[in-house]
Amino acid sequence: MNTRIDPSQHLLGQGAQVSRERLWQSLMDLAQLGATAKGGVCRLALTDLDRQARDLFVRWCTEAGCTVSIDAIGNIFARRPGRNPALPPVMTGSHIDTQPTGGKFDGCYGVMAGLEVIRTLNDLQLTTEAPLEVVVWTNEEGSRFPPCMMGSGVFAGKFGLQDTLDKVDEQGLSVGAELARIGYAGPRVPTGHAVGAYFEAHIEQGPVLEDQRTTIGVVQGCLGQKWFDLVLTGVEAHAGPTPMHLRKDALVGAAEVVAAVNRVAHAHQPHACGTVGCLTLHPGSRNVIPGQVHMTLDLRHLDPTHLAAMVAEVREVIEASSARHGLRFELTPTADFPPLYFAEQCVDAVRQGARELGLSHMDIVSGAGHDAIFLAELGPAGMIFVPCEGGISHNEIENAAPQDLADGCDVLLRAMFQAANQGAH
């Protein structure tokens, strides 16, 4: 026998809005755990402060009527039931661990926005066809334990569980031991269940939306990333007696590589980024020609062909510069994330939500890594960006406007509600 479903249960009124004040207060309450003197947050993964933040999230979700479960890597899942428990959940979430000098919004906004969606649907007494799930992913930042995006990586099967549990911090403490110590080594199997859809709300962490005076970033995808360690080896020698044409100066070669990384990124616009983030030289004496340079290369692009071309062009400069200056080089890949395009239906749902609300919006790409990258391996995924002040993130002065955060959460509400009722009659 067919059960009649009230059509109103699948319609979200145009006037339905989250509580800006409640969302903001949740963010501010969470920010007290690890608050710094400069107004930021230091809450490293699997510390006592992280445990307190996790406990607070669990309590809030339980009060909102969710069922909470924890997996073996410490990911926390808060599920709001749907009419059909057999359907895969529509998920949202992010992380609540921070950088050592982090801010109040990176990651935390995505988690609190998901909780606010649950609370708002409770207020409206609306039930979805599929269950909804808000997730706190373990150790997204990777500040204390490498690698970054650890919890979502294990969930998506990208990282092995035991190998990840064995990772240690600078004090030799392991992920597994610290999860057990803070009480978040859960019994749930960590490999991912089916995902109906995944949405992640996030501050942009860049200046584009603010510069364009736009509220909602409709995220098309994430830039592919290729990282390398480069060692250039020449000969250290006295800075006075050694003629310029007889030098094997490793730093001169490094300078040409730095310039090439910058030049190549400018040449492959739009969406190209190139960075030399670390550079150390040996022996580091003012009157000695540098004999060796260690440096990092970070190349990013949304298009895999362009990204491969960028790597090839920089490598060509490394080879030519080394030959010209009598240097040896070692170029070692250290990370390789392919470009990712989010699912069309999720991107469209975000765009449609912004349109319904009359919010300014634009297509945008993410230059940073997010848990959504791994979730996109398990089901359709998308992201919502809102502006952050000055484009600044990973910084204690990180800031976002309460109304922008609420607007992004309103879009998330509509996207999740639509996805969770897809095909319902």
N, C-alpha and C positions, 0 to 999 in steps of 0.2 A: 504493500500500500504506500502511495506517495504521500509525503508529509507536506502540507502547504507551508510555505515560508513567506513571512510578511515582507513584501518588497521594500518597505521603509527601512528594514534592517540592513539593506545593502546600499542605502543612499546616505551620503554625508551632507548635511545641509550646508548651503553656502556660508551661513553665518557661524558654523562650527569652528571654534578656535581653541587653541591651547591656552593655558593660563600663563601669561608672560611673567607674572609675579612669582608663581610657584616654581616655574622653570628656573628663573634667576636665583631664587632662594635656595633651591637644591644645589645649584652650582656653587653658590657662596658657602653653603654648609659643608659641602665636600672639600672646598678649597681650604677650610680651616685645618684639615688634617695634613700637616706638612707645610703650613703657611710660613713664608719667609719674610724677613724684615722689609724687603723691597716690594712686597705685594704679590709675589709669585708663589710657587709650590715646589717643594722638593719631596717627592714621594716615590722612591725607587721601588722597583718590582720586588715583591716577596719580603719586604721589610715589615716591621711592626706597624708602621703607618699605612702601608698597603693593606695589611690585615684589617686595620680599623676602617679603612675606606670600603673594603669588601663587605665587612660586617654591616656597615651602614646601608650599602646598596641592597644586600639581602633583606635587611629589615624593611626597607621601603617597599621592595617588591612583594614581600610576604603580606604587608599591610594592604597592598593593592590587589590582593587575591591571586597572585601568581604562585605557581609551583616552581621551586628552585632546585636545580641539580648542579652538581660540580663534577667535572671530569678529571682524569688522572694528571693532566697538565695544569689544572687549576682554573680552567675557563668556567665561568658562572653563567648558567642559562636560566632565565626567568620566563616561564611560559604562561601566557594567558590563554585559556582554552577557547577553541572555536566550536562551531556546531558539529563539524566533522573531524574528529580526532585522527582519522586515517590520513588526512591531507598533510603534506609537508608544511612546516611552519613558514610564515613570512617573518623574516628575521631583521633585526637592526642591532646596532651596538658599536662599540669601539673599545677604548682602553681607559684605565684610570691611573696607570703608572705614569710618571713624569720624568723629564730630564732632571739632572741635578739642579739646574737653575731654570725650571720650567714655569709654565703659566697655568692659569685657572681653566683654560678652555680646550686646549689641544687634547683630543681624545675624550675628555670628560664631557664635553658638550654632546657628543654622539651617544654616550650612555644615558645622560640625563634627559636628552631629547626623546630617546626611546621610552624611558620611564614615564615621561610626560604624555606621550601618546597613549600609553596604557591607562594612566590616570584620567585622561580626557574622555576616552571611550567609556570608562567606568562612570564618569559624571553624566555622559549622554545616554547611558544604559543601552549601548549598542554592542551587539555581538557579531563577530566576523565568522565567515564560513570556515576558513582555515585558522589554526592557532596562530598566535603572535608570540614571538620570542625576542627578548632583549638580552644581549650577551655582553659580558665583560671579558675581553680577550687578555690572556696573561702576557705580560712583558712585551708589549708592542714596541716600546722604545729601544730595547736592547742596551740600555745605558749600563745596567749592572751585569747582565748576562747576555752574551751573544748567542744567537743572532737576534735581530729585531723581528717583529711580527711572529714571535715564537708560538704563542698559543694558537693563533689561527693557522699557522703553518703546520702544526701537528694535527689540528682538526681536519685540514685539507689533505693530509697525507704527504705533505712536502718534506717534513722533518720526521725522523724516527723518534718514537716516544722515549725509549731508553737512552738513546744518544743525547736527546735533549735534556732529560732528567739528570744526566751526568755532567752537563755544562757547569763550570765553576766561575765564581767571581774572583776579584783580585785577592780576596782573603782565603781563597780555596774552598769556599762554601758552595755546595752544589744546589742546583735547582730543586732536585728531589728532596734533599734534606730540608731546605728552606720552606718548600711547600708543606711538608709534614709539620715543621715547627710552628707555622702560622695557622695550621688547621685547614688548609685548602688543597690537600692531596685527595681528590674526590674519587668515588668508586665508579663513576660513569666512564664507559669506554670512550676514549678521546677521538677515535676516527669519526668523521663527519656523517651525520644523518642527511637525508635528502633535504634540500633547501628549496622551498617554493619560490622565494625571491629574497634578496638581501639588499637593504638600503643602509647607507652610512651617512649621517649628517656630520659635517666637520667645518671648522673655520678654514678659510682658504689657505692660510699660512703663506700668503703672497699678496702683492699689492694690486692685482688686476681689477677685482671687483670694486674696491674703494676708488681706484683711479677712474673707473668708468661710471662711478656712482650708480652701481647696480646691486640689487639686494641678493639675488639668487644666482648661483653658478650651477648650470646644468652640466654636470661632469660627463664628458664624452669618453674619457679613458685616462689611463696613467702612462706617463712616459716610460719607455724602455730605458734600462740603465745598464751601462757597462763600466765596471770599475777595474782599475789596474794599479799595481805597485810598480814603480819604475826606479831602477838603480842605474845611475850613470857613474862610471868609474874612469878617472883619468890619472894624473900624477900630481900629488901635492909637492910644491916646491917653493923656494923663497920668492917673495913678491918683488924683491929688488933686483937681484942678479939675473933673473930668468927673463929673456927677451920675449916680447909678446908673441912673435911668430913661432917660438919654440915651446909654447905652453900647451898643456893638455888639461885645460880648465873645465872641470865637470860642471861648474855653476854657469859658465857661458852656454854650454849645451842645454842645461836645464832652462835657462832663460828663453832660449829659442823654442823649447817645448811649451813653456807657459804661454808664450805669445801665440803659438800655433793652436793650442786648445781654445783660446779666446777667439782667434780668427776663424777657425773652423765652425765654432758654434754660431757666430754671426752670419756665416755664409750659408747655413742650413736652416734658416728661419722659414716658417714659424715653428715653434715648439722645440727648438734645439737649445740645450744648455751644456756648457763645458766648464769644469772647475778643477783647479789644482788646489786642494784643500790643505795638504800637508807638504812641507818641504824642509828637510834638514840636511845640513852639509857637514863634511868632515875635512879637516880637523876643527874648523871653527875658530881660527886665529886670524887676527886682522892683517898680519903680514905673511900669511901662507896662502898660496893658490889652492883653492878647494880641490881635493883629489877625488871626492866621492859625494854624490847627492842621492838622497832617498826622497821620492816624491810620490804623491797619489794623483791619479787621473780619474775624473768622473765625467762621463759623457752620457747625455740623455736625449732621446727624441721619441716622438709618437709613431714615426714611420720606421719600420725595421730596415728598409733600404737606405734611408738617410743615416740611420744610426750606424750601420755597417760601413757606409762611406766615411763618416766622421772618424771611426776607428782607423780605417785604412789611411786616411790623410794624415792623421797624427802620427801613426806609425812610420809613414814615409819621412816625416820631418825628423823623427827620432833617429832613423837609420842614416839619413843624410847628414844631420848635425853631428852624430857620433863619428862618422867617417871623416868629416871635415876637421874636427877638433881632436882626433886621435883618441876617442873614448870607446869603452866597451859598455854595452847596455844589457840589462835584464828586464824584460817586460812580463809581468806575471798577472794574469786575470785573477780578480778577487771576488767579483760579483757579476751576475748576468741575469737581469730580469727582462724578459721580452716585453715589448709594448703591449698594452692591454686596452681593448675597446669594450666598454660596458654594453650589456644587453640592450637592444633597441627598445624593448617594451619597458624596461626600467628607466631608461633615459627619457622616453616619451611620458612616462607617468610623472616624473619630476617636472618636466616642462609643462604638462597639463595642469599640475597642481599650482604652479606659479601663475599660469594664465587665469585659472579660476579665481585666484585670490587677488588678481590685478597687481601682482608684484613685478617689478622690473627684473628681467632675467637675461642671461646670455650663455651661450655655449662656452665651455672652458675645459682645460685639461689639467690634470694633477701632475705636478712635477715631483711630488713626494710619494713615498710608499705608504700604503694603508692596508689594514686587514681585509678590506674589500677586494684587494687583488687576489688573495687566496680563496676567498669565498666565491669569487667568480668562476673558480674551477668546479664548484659543486652545484651551481644553479645560476639563474639570471641575477645580475647584481647592478647596482647603480649608486651614485653618490650625490649629495647635495652640499654645495659650498655656500657659506655666508661670509661677508667681509670681516677682516680683523684689522684693527687700527694700525695704520702704517705698514700693513703686510707683515708685521713682526710676530714670530712664533718661536718656540723653544727659547723663551726669554721671560724673565720675571715680569716684565712690563707688558706682556701679551694682554690684549684687551679686545673686547667685542661689545657692540651695543645691544642692550637687552631686547630692543624691538627687532633687530636683525636676527637674533637668536630665536626669538619667538616666531618670526616669519618663516625661517628655515624649518622649524619644528611643525608649523602648520602645513608646509609642503610635505614633510615626512608623514604626517598624519594621513593626508589624502593619498599619498603614494602607497602606503602600507594597507590602508583600508580598501583601496581599489584592488590591489594584488591579492588580498586575503579573501575577496569576494568574487574573484574572477570566475565567470561561468556559472555563478549562482542564479537561481530563478525564483 
